Amino acid sequence: MGFLIKVTFWLGLVLIMIPWGNSSTAEGELVGPLQVLHAAGEVTRDLSGLCERKPETCDTGKAILRTVGIRAREGARMAYQALDQKLTANEPAPESTTNSTD
């Protein structure tokens, strides 16, 4: 989820910085890159105080991150085991070396 938020933020920032020609529309003036950076800073400062205003939201967020971490760990363990089984199945059997004395 955090990845999607970051991608959306950076994509939006890139789209705002690309010049599209006309600097105003019928609805009003477009937002400039400096205004976007200022607004992003304000949002960051506002989110940093979220846990003080709504502690239950932060508790839920912590539980979500814990659940995602557990599932990611289990998924990685299962992928490692499957890869390990596949690689050991493809290894040739070691040749038995017997020393025969004539």
Secondary structure, 3 states (H helix, E strand, C coil): CHHHHHHHHHHHHHHHHCCCCCCECCCCECCCHHHHHHHHHHHHHHHHCHHHHCHHHHHHHHHHHHHHHHHHHHHHHHHHHHHHHHHHHHCCCCCCCCCCCC
